[in-house]
Amino acid sequence: MTSEDIKRKARELGFDLCGIAPADSFPELSFLRDWLGRGYAGEMAYMSRSADRRADARAVVPGARSVIVTGTIYNTDRPYSTEVGSDPVYDPTQVALIARYAWGDDYHDVLTERLNALLAWMRAESREPFDARAYVDTGPVQERVYAQYAGLGWIGKNTCLINAELGSWLFLSEIICTLPLEPDTQALEQCGSCTRCLEACPTGALVESGVLDSTKCLSYLTIELRSGIPEARRAAVGTHVYGCDICQEVCPYNQVPPRSGDAAWQPRPGLDLPRLADLWRRPDTELRALVKGSAMTRAKLTGLRRNLAVAIGNSADPDALAALSERSDARPSADDEMVQEHIRWAVRR
């Protein structure tokens, strides 16, 4: 079983990219400690708890020699959030902006099934036994670093992995194993002097090239943060209710990116540029059903209500503002005190 055999099987299983990196101590892996020391992880305590394991794939799989990294395109044929305002079909003050990766099915579930199928095939094909662990954005692995050394692309100034032909709308996943596979050539940085992503970030979260202060990032504020959104950050949230894609949308490599026809990544009807008022008025049972099986469950209902309240305050859409004052026993998540505080802020704004 060769590296080329594995790549061919990966393509058969639906992965768009596959490369092999050696399980070495790359210099980029050491930056994590500095990043944590600056406080950029915010409330993501799990990053610190797993820092030692994240420093080297061999701490995850003892004796690891190779990291198989896959990339999967999730871009679909829908407008960018930065284009909504110029599209006569949509009123930008009414649209709830949701990060592209969360429109369809939960990529953790979809890609884990495919990755496990690849690993099962490897075990069946290999003449020698080996240890391995497969991860889809869940393990203590700095996957972008290994993806770069596997030749899939480079880590851009927006901290995303960028492929020169495919852009950055890519899900990454990996298999860490003890097999001595032939590695690929490291991809070289091709951002050049471009700083569009740094300039476009609405909160200045990209504090320097390739360095993200998560505590300022809209994705962190609307997804990872469990407490209230700091009042000083709320205006910058705009009408984003789950994540943010701006630093990818402005990237030159994403101006004419390939699109995926995979049914798993197509936007669900209720998440395809929905109106803020419509999302808010959904009973908890409907809202829970809408996001079930998607990556949006991570924010939980109270987090989503909190985000919606802030977005509605920023939108000043009369219908959405009226919806905030409508009491309903079918929306108990709206009665949460944290959510109520954000509603009061929205009405004042």
C-alpha angles and dihedrals in degrees: 000000000000134000089256090054090054093048092049091051091047090056090049089054093054104267114137096203135026130175140160126236126184114247093244136142098262116192092237090064092067094063091077092079091053091047091052091046090058090058093243093137092068111186093349092111091165088074091063094041091056098036095111092052092044090057093072134012088221088069087061097044111021111225093018114165104171140036115203108204125193131193126203125192113230100171113124135192097272131111123268118251088246089058098051093088092057095047111092090209092069135053104215091209090061103041121099107219115219126182111260096238092061099054097090137026122334106277091209091065098039097047095040089060091050094043092050088051090053091049092048090052090050092053091050093048101041118097091206129052117247141180119241145163126201122209136183105192091308107089132080092264130124090221098176091061092052091043089056092051089045088060097246094124143295132282104257131213087264088059091245123121108254125199115200093225102030103034121217105300089111135132111214126210133164149196116214110202144165094236115117096232126176106262127222127236118271114257116241126231113260104175091103114177094335115127101168094124094052091049095046098050104113094213103035090245091148094076093178138349109308094357121109125191097209093196089070097040118107090221090058094043094050100036116019099034110090098184129060120307107253107258092231089060099046100086090054090055088075109177095328108129099172123020130318135254102184097112089054096041093058094047112114090225090061098051094094102014125165116261128223122231091193108132090220093069100042113112117261111240092248093049098045101108093311124192116259092229092051093051092047094050094053112109114244091254091056094043091049091049091048095057097034110121092017131101089252092082087081092077092052121215096283090051092050092048089049091052092046091052092053092046092050091050089053094045097054087204105163094215093050091046090051089051091058091062094049109104118211134173086214091068105055091153087068090061092062108119093234090053091046091055090054091048090054090050091049093052091049091049 
